Amino acid sequence: MKRRLTLHVPREAVHQPLTYRLAVDFDVAAKILRAQVAPNQSGTMVVELSGDIDELDAAEQWLERQGLRLDRAPGQLRIDAVRCVDCGLCSSVCPSEALQFSAPNWQLVFHDDRCLVCEQCIPSCPFDAISLGLDQPVAVTIQASVERA
């Protein structure tokens, strides 16, 4: 099972070997998707944890006991294929390249497996075509769902 989390690391915990402890103590793999952590400062990391569900629960509890605040990704991005005009503004702010244009049609393609759910693309869309889906964690790709005239 996989879970995507944002870890808010307080200054006191920055020097702890968090990903090492997750692997050794809980048999949980931590894939760091994005990190903004500096010595002697608080920071954030977006991680994807992989492992058995019981081990993931135990690992999350341990992280919280270490003083970290955890934000669980509440869903995934949804792209309204009717509103999207393939302008590309969202792809220019996407840090993980989850939003890309595909040649030769130059239509927007959403790679949900790369998405960090950082939400930077949402305010960049002038047509309000991107939203955060909270009800069902299903991302909609627009590559084949819209025919352009």
DSSP file (Angstrom, degrees, kcal/mol; ACC not computed):
  #  RESIDUE AA STRUCTURE BP1 BP2  ACC     N-H-->O    O-->H-N    N-H-->O    O-->H-N    TCO  KAPPA ALPHA  PHI   PSI    X-CA   Y-CA   Z-CA
    1    1 A M              0   0    0      0, 0.0    50,-2.3     0, 0.0     2,-0.4   0.000 360.0 360.0 360.0 149.4    0.0    0.0    0.0
    2    2 A K  E     -A   50   0A   0     48,-0.2     2,-0.4     2,-0.0    48,-0.2  -0.938 360.0-175.1-123.9 146.3    1.1    3.6   -0.7
    3    3 A R  E     -A   49   0A   0     46,-2.3    46,-3.2    -2,-0.4     2,-0.5  -0.999  15.6-146.2-137.0 138.3    0.4    6.8    1.1
    4    4 A R  E     +A   48   0A   0     -2,-0.4    69,-2.0    44,-0.3     2,-0.3  -0.921  28.6 172.2-105.6 124.7    1.4   10.3    0.1
    5    5 A L  E     -AB  47  72A   0     42,-2.8    42,-2.8    -2,-0.5     2,-0.6  -0.927  32.9-138.0-131.2 151.8    2.1   12.7    3.0
    6    6 A T  E     -AB  46  71A   0     65,-2.7    65,-2.4    -2,-0.3     2,-0.6  -0.971  24.7-155.2-105.5 121.1    3.5   16.1    3.7
    7    7 A L  E     -AB  45  70A   0     38,-3.7    38,-2.0    -2,-0.6     2,-0.8  -0.863   4.6-155.9 -99.2 122.0    5.8   16.0    6.7
    8    8 A H  E     -AB  44  69A   0     61,-3.0    61,-1.8    -2,-0.6    36,-0.2  -0.877  17.2-159.2 -96.9 109.0    6.2   19.3    8.5
    9    9 A V  E     -A   43   0A   0     34,-2.7    34,-2.4    -2,-0.8    59,-0.1  -0.795   5.7-141.3 -97.7 118.1    9.5   18.9   10.3
   10   10 A P    >>  -     0   0    0      0, 0.0     3,-1.6     0, 0.0     4,-0.7  -0.334  30.0-103.7 -72.7 161.4   10.2   21.1   13.3
   11   11 A R  G >4 S+     0   0    0      1,-0.3     3,-0.8     2,-0.2     4,-0.3   0.844 120.1  57.4 -51.9 -39.1   13.7   22.6   13.8
   12   12 A E  G 34 S+     0   0    0      1,-0.2    -1,-0.3     2,-0.1     3,-0.2   0.735 109.4  44.3 -68.3 -22.9   14.4   20.0   16.6
   13   13 A A  G X4 S+     0   0    0     -3,-1.6     3,-1.6     1,-0.2    -1,-0.2   0.446  82.5  96.6-102.6  -1.0   13.8   17.0   14.3
   14   14 A V  T << S+     0   0    0     -3,-0.8    -1,-0.2    -4,-0.7     4,-0.1   0.836  85.0  49.8 -59.9 -34.5   15.7   18.2   11.2
   15   15 A H  T 3  S+     0   0    0     -4,-0.3    -1,-0.3    -3,-0.2    -2,-0.1   0.438  86.0 108.4 -88.2   1.4   18.8   16.2   12.1
   16   16 A Q  S <  S-     0   0    0     -3,-1.6     2,-2.1     1,-0.1     3,-0.2  -0.553  77.2-122.6 -78.6 142.5   17.0   12.9   12.7
   17   17 A P     >  +     0   0    0      0, 0.0     4,-2.4     0, 0.0     5,-0.2  -0.482  46.9 163.8 -81.1  71.1   17.4   10.1   10.2
   18   18 A L  H  >  +     0   0    0     -2,-2.1     4,-2.3     1,-0.2     5,-0.2   0.917  68.9  44.5 -61.0 -50.5   13.7    9.8    9.6
   19   19 A T  H  > S+     0   0    0     -3,-0.2     4,-1.9     1,-0.2    -1,-0.2   0.862 113.5  52.3 -67.2 -33.8   13.7    7.8    6.3
   20   20 A Y  H  > S+     0   0    0      2,-0.2     4,-2.8     1,-0.2     5,-0.3   0.936 110.1  47.9 -63.8 -46.6   16.3    5.4    7.7
   21   21 A R  H  X>S+     0   0    0     -4,-2.4     4,-2.6     1,-0.2     5,-0.7   0.882 109.3  53.9 -63.3 -38.6   14.3    4.8   10.8
   22   22 A L  H  X5S+     0   0    0     -4,-2.3     6,-2.1    -5,-0.2     4,-1.1   0.914 113.5  42.7 -61.4 -41.6   11.2    4.2    8.7
   23   23 A A  H  X5S+     0   0    0     -4,-1.9     4,-0.9     4,-0.2    -2,-0.2   0.934 122.8  35.9 -70.2 -46.5   13.0    1.6    6.7
   24   24 A V  H  <5S+     0   0    0     -4,-2.8    -3,-0.2     2,-0.2    -2,-0.2   0.923 126.5  33.6 -76.4 -46.7   14.8   -0.2    9.5
   25   25 A D  H  <5S+     0   0    0     -4,-2.6    -3,-0.2    -5,-0.3    -2,-0.1   0.789 135.1  20.2 -83.8 -28.3   12.2    0.0   12.3
   26   26 A F  H  <<S-     0   0    0     -4,-1.1    -3,-0.2    -5,-0.7    -2,-0.2   0.454  91.4-123.5-123.3  -3.1    9.0   -0.3   10.3
   27   27 A D     <  +     0   0    0     -4,-0.9     2,-0.5    -5,-0.3    25,-0.3   0.896  63.9 143.2  56.6  41.5   10.0   -1.8    6.9
   28   28 A V        -     0   0    0     -6,-2.1     2,-0.4    23,-0.1    -1,-0.2  -0.958  45.9-140.9-115.6 126.2    8.4    1.2    5.2
   29   29 A A  E     -C   50   0A   0     21,-2.4    21,-2.4    -2,-0.5     2,-0.6  -0.719  13.3-157.2 -85.7 133.9   10.0    2.7    2.1
   30   30 A A  E     -C   49   0A   0     -2,-0.4     2,-0.7    19,-0.2    19,-0.2  -0.938   4.7-166.6-116.4 110.9   10.0    6.5    1.9
   31   31 A K  E     -C   48   0A   0     17,-2.6    17,-2.5    -2,-0.6     2,-0.6  -0.868  17.6-141.4 -95.7 115.0   10.2    8.0   -1.5
   32   32 A I  E     +C   47   0A   0     -2,-0.7    15,-0.2    15,-0.2     3,-0.1  -0.676  24.6 175.0 -81.2 117.1   11.0   11.7   -1.1
   33   33 A L  E     -     0   0A   0     13,-2.9     2,-0.3    -2,-0.6    14,-0.2   0.787  69.5  -4.5 -91.8 -32.6    9.0   13.6   -3.8
   34   34 A R  E     -C   46   0A   0     12,-1.6    12,-3.2    82,-0.0    -1,-0.4  -0.948  65.4-173.0-160.1 140.9    9.9   17.1   -2.7
   35   35 A A  E     +C   45   0A   0     -2,-0.3     2,-0.3    10,-0.2    10,-0.2  -0.998  17.3 178.1-143.4 137.7   11.9   18.5    0.2
   36   36 A Q  E     +C   44   0A   0      8,-3.2     8,-1.5    -2,-0.4     2,-0.4  -0.722  36.6 139.0-133.4  82.0   12.5   22.0    1.6
   37   37 A V        -     0   0    0     -2,-0.3     6,-0.1     6,-0.2     5,-0.1  -0.993  24.2-179.6-132.0 131.0   14.6   21.3    4.7
   38   38 A A    >   -     0   0    0     -2,-0.4     3,-1.6     3,-0.3   -24,-0.1  -0.924  40.9 -84.0-127.8 154.0   17.6   23.3    5.9
   39   39 A P  T 3  S+     0   0    0      0, 0.0     3,-0.1     0, 0.0   -28,-0.1  -0.291 111.7   4.3 -58.0 138.0   19.9   22.9    8.9
   40   40 A N  T 3  S+     0   0    0    -29,-0.3     2,-0.3     1,-0.2   -29,-0.1   0.699 114.9  95.0  60.1  23.9   18.5   24.4   12.1
   41   41 A Q  S <  S-     0   0    0     -3,-1.6    -3,-0.3   -30,-0.2    -1,-0.2  -0.976  79.1-108.2-136.8 152.7   15.3   25.5   10.4
   42   42 A S        +     0   0    0     -2,-0.3     2,-0.3    -5,-0.1    -4,-0.2  -0.422  47.4 167.2 -72.8 159.0   11.9   23.9   10.2
   43   43 A G  E     -A    9   0A   0    -34,-2.4   -34,-2.7    -6,-0.1     2,-0.3  -0.908  28.2-115.7-157.9-177.3   11.0   22.5    6.8
   44   44 A T  E     -AC   8  36A   0     -8,-1.5    -8,-3.2    -2,-0.3     2,-0.4  -0.966  15.9-170.8-133.4 150.1    8.6   20.3    4.8
   45   45 A M  E     -AC   7  35A   0    -38,-2.0   -38,-3.7    -2,-0.3     2,-0.6  -0.997  14.5-149.1-137.8 135.4    8.9   17.1    2.8
   46   46 A V  E     +AC   6  34A   0    -12,-3.2   -13,-2.9    -2,-0.4   -12,-1.6  -0.935  32.1 175.3-100.5 121.1    6.4   15.4    0.5
   47   47 A V  E     -AC   5  32A   0    -42,-2.8   -42,-2.8    -2,-0.6     2,-0.6  -0.909  31.9-143.1-128.2 152.6    6.9   11.7    0.7
   48   48 A E  E     -AC   4  31A   0    -17,-2.5   -17,-2.6    -2,-0.3     2,-0.4  -0.972  23.2-157.2-112.5 115.8    5.3    8.6   -0.6
   49   49 A L  E     -AC   3  30A   0    -46,-3.2   -46,-2.3    -2,-0.6     2,-0.4  -0.775   7.9-168.2 -95.7 135.7    5.4    5.8    2.0
   50   50 A S  E     +AC   2  29A   0    -21,-2.4   -21,-2.4    -2,-0.4     2,-0.3  -0.981  33.8  82.8-125.7 135.2    5.1    2.2    0.8
   51   51 A G  S    S-     0   0    0    -50,-2.3   -23,-0.1    -2,-0.4     2,-0.1  -0.971  77.3 -31.9 164.9-173.6    4.5   -0.8    3.0
   52   52 A D     >  -     0   0    0    -25,-0.3     4,-2.6    -2,-0.3     5,-0.2  -0.402  58.5-118.0 -67.1 146.2    2.0   -3.0    4.8
   53   53 A I  H  > S+     0   0    0      1,-0.2     4,-2.2     2,-0.2     5,-0.1   0.870 114.3  48.9 -58.4 -39.9   -1.0   -1.1    6.1
   54   54 A D  H  > S+     0   0    0      2,-0.2     4,-2.2     1,-0.2    -1,-0.2   0.898 112.3  48.5 -67.4 -39.3   -0.2   -1.9    9.8
   55   55 A E  H  > S+     0   0    0      2,-0.2     4,-2.5     1,-0.2    -2,-0.2   0.877 110.1  52.1 -67.8 -37.0    3.4   -0.8    9.3
   56   56 A L  H  X S+     0   0    0     -4,-2.6     4,-2.4     2,-0.2    -2,-0.2   0.921 109.8  49.0 -64.0 -43.4    2.3    2.4    7.7
   57   57 A D  H  X S+     0   0    0     -4,-2.2     4,-2.1    -5,-0.2    -2,-0.2   0.926 113.3  46.6 -60.9 -45.0    0.0    3.2   10.6
   58   58 A A  H  X S+     0   0    0     -4,-2.2     4,-2.2     1,-0.2    -2,-0.2   0.894 111.7  51.5 -64.8 -40.1    2.7    2.5   13.1
   59   59 A A  H  X S+     0   0    0     -4,-2.5     4,-2.4     2,-0.2    -2,-0.2   0.899 109.3  49.9 -64.8 -40.8    5.2    4.6   11.1
   60   60 A E  H  X S+     0   0    0     -4,-2.4     4,-2.2     2,-0.2    -1,-0.2   0.908 110.4  49.9 -64.9 -41.2    2.8    7.5   11.0
   61   61 A Q  H  X S+     0   0    0     -4,-2.1     4,-1.9     1,-0.2    -2,-0.2   0.902 110.6  50.4 -62.7 -40.3    2.3    7.3   14.7
   62   62 A W  H  X S+     0   0    0     -4,-2.2     4,-1.2     2,-0.2    -2,-0.2   0.916 108.4  52.2 -64.3 -42.9    6.0    7.2   15.3
   63   63 A L  H  <>S+     0   0    0     -4,-2.4     5,-1.9     1,-0.2     3,-0.4   0.911 109.5  49.4 -60.0 -42.1    6.5   10.3   13.1
   64   64 A E  H ><5S+     0   0    0     -4,-2.2     3,-1.4     1,-0.2    -1,-0.2   0.870 107.1  55.0 -65.6 -35.6    3.9   12.2   15.1
   65   65 A R  H 3<5S+     0   0    0     -4,-1.9    -1,-0.2     1,-0.3    -2,-0.2   0.750 100.6  61.1 -67.5 -22.3    5.6   11.2   18.3
   66   66 A Q  T 3<5S-     0   0    0     -4,-1.2    -1,-0.3    -3,-0.4    -2,-0.2   0.466 127.1-100.2 -82.1  -1.0    8.9   12.7   16.9
   67   67 A G  T < 5S+     0   0    0     -3,-1.4     2,-0.3     1,-0.3    -3,-0.2   0.526  77.5 138.0  97.0   7.1    7.1   16.1   16.7
   68   68 A L      < -     0   0    0     -5,-1.9     2,-0.5   -59,-0.1    -1,-0.3  -0.625  47.2-139.2 -85.4 144.0    6.3   16.1   13.0
   69   69 A R  E     -B    8   0A   0    -61,-1.8   -61,-3.0    -2,-0.3     2,-0.5  -0.894  20.3-151.8 -98.7 133.0    2.9   17.3   11.8
   70   70 A L  E     -B    7   0A   0     -2,-0.5     2,-0.6   -63,-0.2   -63,-0.2  -0.894  11.9-167.2-110.7 132.0    1.5   15.1    9.0
   71   71 A D  E     -B    6   0A   0    -65,-2.4   -65,-2.7    -2,-0.5     2,-0.4  -0.976  15.8-147.7-113.9 119.4   -0.8   16.3    6.3
   72   72 A R  E     -B    5   0A   0     -2,-0.6   -67,-0.2   -67,-0.2    -2,-0.0  -0.702  30.1-104.0 -85.5 135.8   -2.4   13.4    4.3
   73   73 A A        -     0   0    0    -69,-2.0   -69,-0.1    -2,-0.4    -1,-0.1  -0.430  30.9-152.1 -59.4 119.2   -3.0   14.2    0.7
   74   74 A P        -     0   0    0      0, 0.0     2,-0.3     0, 0.0    -1,-0.2   0.607  59.8 -48.1 -75.9 -10.3   -6.8   14.7    0.7
   75   75 A G        -     0   0    0     62,-0.1     2,-0.3    42,-0.1    59,-0.2  -0.941  67.2 -77.7 173.9-155.3   -7.3   13.6   -2.9
   76   76 A Q  E     -D  133   0B   0     57,-1.0    57,-2.9    60,-0.3    62,-0.2  -0.887  48.0 -84.0-133.3 166.4   -6.0   14.2   -6.3
   77   77 A L  E     -D  132   0B   0     -2,-0.3    63,-0.5    55,-0.2     2,-0.4  -0.371  35.5-157.3 -70.5 147.5   -6.3   16.8   -8.9
   78   78 A R  E     -D  131   0B   0     53,-3.0    53,-2.4    61,-0.2     2,-0.5  -0.983   1.1-156.1-123.9 139.2   -9.2   16.9  -11.3
   79   79 A I  E     -D  130   0B   0     61,-0.4     2,-0.9    -2,-0.4    51,-0.2  -0.969  14.1-138.0-118.7 122.5   -9.1   18.6  -14.6
   80   80 A D     >  -     0   0    0     49,-3.4     4,-2.1    -2,-0.5     3,-0.3  -0.692  12.1-160.8 -80.3 108.1  -12.3   19.7  -16.2
   81   81 A A  T  4 S+     0   0    0     -2,-0.9    -1,-0.2     1,-0.2    48,-0.0   0.743  87.8  55.8 -65.1 -24.2  -11.9   18.8  -19.9
   82   82 A V  T  4 S+     0   0    0      1,-0.2    -1,-0.2    47,-0.1    47,-0.1   0.895 113.3  39.1 -75.3 -40.4  -14.6   21.1  -21.0
   83   83 A R  T  4 S+     0   0    0     -3,-0.3    -2,-0.2    46,-0.1     2,-0.2   0.793  94.7  96.3 -79.5 -29.1  -13.0   24.2  -19.3
   84   84 A C     <  +     0   0    0     -4,-2.1    -5,-0.0    45,-0.2    41,-0.0  -0.424  44.1 179.7 -69.0 131.3   -9.4   23.4  -20.2
   85   85 A V        -     0   0    0     -2,-0.2    -1,-0.1    63,-0.0    -4,-0.1   0.192  48.2-113.0-114.1  13.7   -8.2   25.1  -23.4
   86   86 A D        +     0   0    0      1,-0.1    -2,-0.1    21,-0.0    15,-0.0   0.884  63.1 151.0  58.2  42.7   -4.6   23.6  -23.3
   87   87 A C        -     0   0    0      1,-0.1    -1,-0.1    21,-0.0    -3,-0.0   0.787  49.0-135.5 -76.6 -26.9   -3.0   27.0  -22.6
   88   88 A G     >  +     0   0    0     12,-0.1     4,-1.3     3,-0.0     3,-0.1   0.410  67.4 122.3  91.7  -2.9   -0.1   25.5  -20.7
   89   89 A L  H  > S+     0   0    0      1,-0.2     4,-0.7     2,-0.2     3,-0.3   0.899  75.8  52.0 -60.6 -38.9    0.0   27.8  -17.7
   90   90 A C  H >> S+     0   0    0      1,-0.2     3,-0.9     2,-0.2     4,-0.7   0.886 105.6  54.0 -65.4 -38.2   -0.4   25.0  -15.3
   91   91 A S  H 34 S+     0   0    0      1,-0.2     3,-0.3     2,-0.2    -1,-0.2   0.787 101.0  61.0 -68.3 -24.9    2.4   22.9  -16.8
   92   92 A S  H 3< S+     0   0    0     -4,-1.3    -1,-0.2    -3,-0.3    -2,-0.2   0.730 110.9  38.6 -74.7 -20.2    4.8   25.9  -16.3
   93   93 A V  H << S+     0   0    0     -3,-0.9    -1,-0.2    -4,-0.7    -2,-0.2   0.467  86.0 112.3-105.4  -2.9    4.3   25.9  -12.5
   94   94 A C    ><  -     0   0    0     -4,-0.7     3,-0.8    -3,-0.3    21,-0.0  -0.599  48.8-165.0 -76.7 113.5    4.2   22.1  -12.0
   95   95 A P  T 3  S+     0   0    0      0, 0.0    -1,-0.2     0, 0.0    -4,-0.0   0.722  87.1  43.9 -72.8 -19.7    7.3   21.1  -10.0
   96   96 A S  T 3  S-     0   0    0    -62,-0.0    -2,-0.1     0, 0.0   -62,-0.0   0.401 105.8-120.7-105.3   2.8    7.0   17.4  -10.7
   97   97 A E    <   +     0   0    0     -3,-0.8    18,-0.1    -6,-0.1    14,-0.1   0.818  67.6 139.4  59.9  32.7    6.1   17.6  -14.4
   98   98 A A        +     0   0    0     16,-0.2    13,-3.4     1,-0.1     2,-0.6   0.770  64.9  58.2 -73.4 -25.7    2.8   15.9  -13.8
   99   99 A L  E    S+E  110   0C   0     11,-0.2     2,-0.3    -9,-0.2    11,-0.2  -0.931  76.4 152.2-106.1 117.5    1.2   18.3  -16.2
  100  100 A Q  E     -E  109   0C   0      9,-2.5     9,-3.6    -2,-0.6     2,-0.4  -0.930  43.1-116.6-140.8 161.1    2.8   18.2  -19.7
  101  101 A F  E     -E  108   0C   0     -2,-0.3     2,-0.5     7,-0.2     7,-0.2  -0.832  27.3-145.1 -97.3 141.1    2.0   18.8  -23.3
  102  102 A S  E  >> -E  107   0C   0      5,-2.1     4,-2.3    -2,-0.4     5,-1.0  -0.914  27.2-100.9-110.0 131.9    2.2   15.8  -25.7
  103  103 A A  T  45S+     0   0    0     -2,-0.5     0, 0.0     1,-0.2     0, 0.0  -0.540  90.8  23.1 -80.3 153.7    3.4   16.2  -29.2
  104  104 A P  T  45S+     0   0    0      0, 0.0    -1,-0.2     0, 0.0    -3,-0.0  -0.997 131.0  35.9 -91.6  -8.1    2.2   16.4  -32.0
  105  105 A N  T  45S-     0   0    0     -3,-0.1    -2,-0.2     2,-0.1    -4,-0.0   0.719  90.2-140.5 -78.3 -20.2   -1.3   17.7  -30.8
  106  106 A W  T  <5 +     0   0    0     -4,-2.3     2,-0.3     1,-0.2    -3,-0.2   0.928  45.5 153.5  55.5  49.6    0.1   19.8  -28.0
  107  107 A Q  E   < -E  102   0C   0     -5,-1.0    -5,-2.1     1,-0.0    -1,-0.2  -0.802  50.9 -98.2-103.7 151.2   -2.7   18.8  -25.7
  108  108 A L  E     -E  101   0C   0     -2,-0.3     2,-0.4    -7,-0.2    -7,-0.2  -0.457  37.0-167.7 -70.1 134.5   -2.3   18.8  -21.9
  109  109 A V  E     -E  100   0C   0     -9,-3.6    -9,-2.5    -2,-0.2     2,-0.6  -0.991   9.0-149.9-124.4 133.1   -1.7   15.4  -20.3
  110  110 A F  E     -E   99   0C   0     -2,-0.4     2,-0.9   -11,-0.2   -11,-0.2  -0.911   3.3-162.9-106.3 119.6   -1.9   14.8  -16.6
  111  111 A H    >>  -     0   0    0    -13,-3.4     3,-1.7    -2,-0.6     4,-0.8  -0.823   6.6-173.4 -99.5  93.2    0.3   12.1  -15.1
  112  112 A D  T 34 S+     0   0    0     -2,-0.9     3,-0.3     1,-0.3    -1,-0.2   0.753  78.6  64.9 -64.3 -24.1   -1.3   11.4  -11.8
  113  113 A D  T 34 S+     0   0    0      1,-0.2    -1,-0.3    -3,-0.1   -15,-0.1   0.711 106.2  44.4 -71.4 -18.0    1.4    9.1  -10.6
  114  114 A R  T <4 S+     0   0    0     -3,-1.7    -1,-0.2   -16,-0.1    -2,-0.2   0.609  87.1 115.1 -94.7 -15.3    3.8   12.1  -10.7
  115  115 A C     <  -     0   0    0     -4,-0.8    -3,-0.0    -3,-0.3    -5,-0.0  -0.331  45.3-168.4 -66.6 131.4    1.5   14.6   -9.0
  116  116 A L        -     0   0    0     -2,-0.1    -1,-0.1   -83,-0.1   -83,-0.1   0.468  36.4-126.6 -92.5  -5.1    2.6   15.8   -5.6
  117  117 A V        +     0   0    0      1,-0.1    -2,-0.1   -44,-0.1   -42,-0.1   0.878  62.5 144.2  55.5  41.0   -0.8   17.4   -4.8
  118  118 A C        -     0   0    0      1,-0.0    -1,-0.1   -72,-0.0    -3,-0.0   0.674  52.0-141.5 -80.3 -18.0    1.1   20.6   -4.1
  119  119 A E        +     0   0    0      1,-0.1     3,-0.5    12,-0.1   -25,-0.0   0.595  60.6 129.9  69.6  14.7   -1.9   22.6   -5.7
  120  120 A Q     >  +     0   0    0      1,-0.2     4,-0.5     2,-0.2    -1,-0.1   0.797  69.6  56.5 -67.2 -27.0    0.4   25.1   -7.4
  121  121 A C  H  > S+     0   0    0      1,-0.2     4,-0.9     2,-0.2     3,-0.2   0.772  90.8  73.4 -75.5 -26.1   -1.4   24.6  -10.7
  122  122 A I  H >4 S+     0   0    0     -3,-0.5     3,-1.0     1,-0.2     8,-0.3   0.938 101.5  38.0 -60.1 -52.8   -4.9   25.4   -9.3
  123  123 A P  H 34 S+     0   0    0      0, 0.0    -1,-0.2     0, 0.0    -2,-0.2   0.710 109.7  64.6 -73.3 -14.9   -4.5   29.2   -9.0
  124  124 A S  H 3< S+     0   0    0     -4,-0.5    -2,-0.2    -3,-0.2    -3,-0.1   0.686  80.0  93.7 -78.4 -16.1   -2.5   29.3  -12.2
  125  125 A C    X<  -     0   0    0     -3,-1.0     3,-1.1    -4,-0.9     5,-0.1  -0.671  58.1-164.6 -82.4 114.8   -5.4   28.2  -14.3
  126  126 A P  T 3  S+     0   0    0      0, 0.0    -1,-0.2     0, 0.0    -4,-0.0   0.627  89.2  50.8 -72.9 -11.0   -7.3   31.2  -15.7
  127  127 A F  T 3  S-     0   0    0     -3,-0.0    -2,-0.1     0, 0.0    -3,-0.0   0.290 105.7-122.5-108.5   8.5  -10.3   29.0  -16.6
  128  128 A D    <   +     0   0    0     -3,-1.1   -44,-0.1    -6,-0.2   -45,-0.1   0.869  66.0 140.2  51.5  41.0  -10.7   27.3  -13.2
  129  129 A A        +     0   0    0    -46,-0.1   -49,-3.4    -7,-0.1     2,-0.5   0.576  50.7  70.1 -88.4 -10.5  -10.4   24.0  -14.9
  130  130 A I  E     +D   79   0B   0     -8,-0.3     2,-0.3   -51,-0.2   -51,-0.2  -0.917  58.4 158.9-114.4 132.8   -8.2   22.4  -12.2
  131  131 A S  E     -D   78   0B   0    -53,-2.4   -53,-3.0    -2,-0.5     2,-0.7  -0.931  43.1-105.0-143.1 166.8   -9.6   21.5   -8.8
  132  132 A L  E     -D   77   0B   0     -2,-0.3     2,-0.7   -55,-0.2   -55,-0.2  -0.869  31.3-142.4 -97.5 117.4   -8.7   19.3   -5.9
  133  133 A G  E     +D   76   0B   0    -57,-2.9   -57,-1.0    -2,-0.7     5,-0.0  -0.709  27.8 168.5 -82.8 112.9  -11.0   16.2   -5.8
  134  134 A L        +     0   0    0     -2,-0.7    -1,-0.2   -59,-0.2   -57,-0.0   0.731  67.7  56.7 -95.6 -26.1  -11.8   15.5   -2.1
  135  135 A D  S    S+     0   0    0      1,-0.3    -1,-0.1     3,-0.1    -2,-0.1   0.966 118.4  15.1 -73.8 -53.6  -14.6   12.9   -2.5
  136  136 A Q  S    S-     0   0    0      2,-0.1     2,-2.7   -60,-0.1   -60,-0.3  -0.987  71.5-132.9-126.2 127.8  -13.0   10.3   -4.7
  137  137 A P        +     0   0    0      0, 0.0     2,-0.5     0, 0.0   -60,-0.1  -0.330  63.9 128.0 -77.9  62.7   -9.2   10.1   -5.2
  138  138 A V        -     0   0    0     -2,-2.7     2,-0.3   -62,-0.2   -62,-0.1  -0.977  46.9-151.9-121.7 123.8   -9.6    9.7   -8.9
  139  139 A A        -     0   0    0     -2,-0.5     2,-0.5   -61,-0.1   -61,-0.2  -0.720   9.0-143.3 -93.2 143.5   -7.7   11.9  -11.3
  140  140 A V        -     0   0    0    -63,-0.5   -61,-0.4    -2,-0.3     2,-0.3  -0.922   8.1-152.2-109.5 124.5   -9.1   12.6  -14.7
  141  141 A T        -     0   0    0     -2,-0.5   -60,-0.1     1,-0.1     4,-0.1  -0.677   2.8-158.0 -90.4 151.5   -6.8   12.9  -17.7
  142  142 A I     >  +     0   0    0     -2,-0.3     4,-0.7   -34,-0.2     3,-0.1   0.395  63.8 101.4-109.4   3.2   -7.9   15.1  -20.5
  143  143 A Q  T  4 S+     0   0    0      1,-0.2     3,-0.2     2,-0.1    -1,-0.1   0.925 101.0  14.8 -56.9 -50.2   -5.8   13.7  -23.3
  144  144 A A  T  4 S+     0   0    0      1,-0.1    -1,-0.2    -3,-0.1    -2,-0.1   0.406 112.0  78.9-106.2   2.0   -8.6   11.6  -24.9
  145  145 A S  T  4 S+     0   0    0     -3,-0.1     2,-0.4    -4,-0.1    -2,-0.1   0.559  89.0  53.1 -92.4  -6.4  -11.6   13.1  -23.3
  146  146 A V     <  -     0   0    0     -4,-0.7     2,-0.6    -3,-0.2    -1,-0.1  -0.989  61.5-156.3-131.7 134.6  -12.0   16.3  -25.4
  147  147 A E        -     0   0    0     -2,-0.4     2,-0.3     2,-0.0    -3,-0.1  -0.947  19.6-144.4-105.8 126.1  -12.2   16.7  -29.1
  148  148 A R              0   0    0     -2,-0.6   -63,-0.0     1,-0.1    -2,-0.0  -0.699 360.0 360.0 -90.4 139.9  -11.1   20.2  -30.2
  149  149 A A              0   0    0     -2,-0.3    -1,-0.1     0, 0.0    -2,-0.0   0.470 360.0 360.0 -80.4 360.0  -12.8   21.8  -33.1
